[in-house]
Amino acid sequence: MSIKNASKDLWASGDSYEPYIGRWSRLVAQEFIQWLAVPPRSRWLDAGSGTGALTQTILEMTTPKKVKGIDRSESYVDFVRTQVDHPDAEFEVGNAQSLPIDSKAFDAAVSGLVLNFVPHPHQMISEMVRVVGDGGVVALYVWDYAGKMQMLRHFWNAAVALDPAARELDEGRRFSICNPDSLNELFQNGGLSQVQVRAIDISADFKNFDDYWSPFLGGQGPAPGYVMSLSERRRAQLRERIYNSLPFALDGTISLMMRAWAAKGIKPSQRRIR
């Protein structure tokens, strides 16, 4: 099988993304928002808002003055507008590395599961810092792809065992920024103060193997893109190998740890030089 036929980072269908990653991102987002402790009536920017998992959590867990979601995918923006009907939320197509936002327009700039897909992460952080006011919060979370994001580790371990070329697509190998030291350095270099990085662990509970496997047939992202590039025979081999690796409970359910790394920092006040 030629790895060039696999879709690396296709993110376009909200309907496919939700059962694959969206449902788990929402669980991480709940702990993430609680950790940030942003005051009520704040103005929030969600950079790379996707299907709206983080935006919806902000609306549900805080009392924001405003939440604006920016995403480069027009399809995702169209999708989220059908899912989030709230007077204090709005969505726009835009690039996280060049936000179509005035400087100091928000109190908090956040992002969920986006940083590692951006060509220039430092530029994204710089933009997030620019659009918050002095004392504003800049924060994000990413999966621990190389470690305890077990849903994908089971997948790629099986895929690489059958096809060593699949290693090229493995997020654990590709996204070296998704670790505490790299995130801390990125935030420090971005001029933020009071930088903190922590793990957020959730339990991904699958009803059965089909609940785990079916989302990989949706074609969204590196792993599903790889699955759909395989022949039926190779896909069946991969399915069987993953099935045999998973920790089934007696009732057929599967519980996996899903770890995300979260980072936050504060934009320092800029003193005027007289």
Secondary structure, 3 states (H helix, E strand, C coil): CCHHHCCCCCCCCHHHHHHHHHHHHHHHHHHHHHHHCCCCCCEEEEECCCCCHHHHHHHHHCCCCEEEEEECCHHHHHHHHHHCCCCCEEEEECECCECCCCCCCEEEEEEECCHHHCCCHHHHHHHHHHCEEEEEEEEEEEECCCCCEHHHHHHHHHHHHHCHHHHHHCHHHHCCCCCHHHHHHHHHHCCCEEEEEEEEEEEEEECCHHHHHHHHHCCCCHHHHHHHHCCHHHHHHHHHHHHHHCCECCCCCEEEEEEEEEEEEECCCCCCCC
